[in-house]
Amino acid sequence: AGKTTVLHGISGLIPIKSGTVEFCDSALHSLSPHKIVELGLAQVPEGRRIFSNLTVMENLEMGAFIRKDHTQIRKDYEKIFTRFPRLQERLKQVAGTLSGGEQQML
């Protein structure tokens, strides 16, 4: 019991009431969820929650849909492809046909 609450606290989704959370020598408890993700820490939800009928690239574009800074979006794509080169190899592939591990990367 409480696993989801702990994960939400680590991810910055709920405030930490006492104690600290650290990752790679950085205190997470005072950071926004966005900054925590920039450090490389992210949750992969069960069920994978991808758009299975869209391509890998279309899924990435959906994730950036409300963002306006196209330069930063391109930089973020570069980071993604550095961490997950397999996704770059599969940009035109329909996401639902990826392996389970590849879907988690996405």
Secondary structure, DSSP 8 states (H G I E B T S, - for coil): --HHHHHHHHTTSS---SS--EETTEE-TTS-HHHHHHTT-----TT----TTSBHHHHHHHHTTT---HHHHHHHHHHHHHH-HHHHHTTTSBGGGS-HHHHHH-
